[in-house]
Amino acid sequence: MPAFRCGRFPDGEVPINTSRGLVVFVDGRAVVDDPEQAQALREVPPVFEITEDVVGGGNHGPAPDRPAETGRRPAQSAPKAAWAEWAVSHGMDPDQAGDLTKAQLIALADDLDKE
């Protein structure tokens, strides 16, 4: 059964409306057994930060069929982890990125944009 995570709402019970009905995420996670509902979750707008867990492999980013957004800055409201991942994808050491605050990571992105 496909499992999904919602980065925008990582805590509590949050219903997400899809083209195939509501899916309730509990603490940022939902498991669906209907393939059509799983596909509908893959099509939810990126603002919800829905990712699909691969069985036995953990979270591997956006679900299939969603256009890749490689190199784009995360949204200002994105979690710190997304900003750290962006910094690492632009050459920063993962440990260094993890040590910075979200505000520092955003400032780094602003500085890179000026170059």
Summary of the structure (lengths in Angstrom):
residues: 115
radius of gyration: 15.5
end to end distance: 45.5
largest distance: 47.6
contacts: 287
relative contact order: 0.14
helix: 35%
strand: 25%
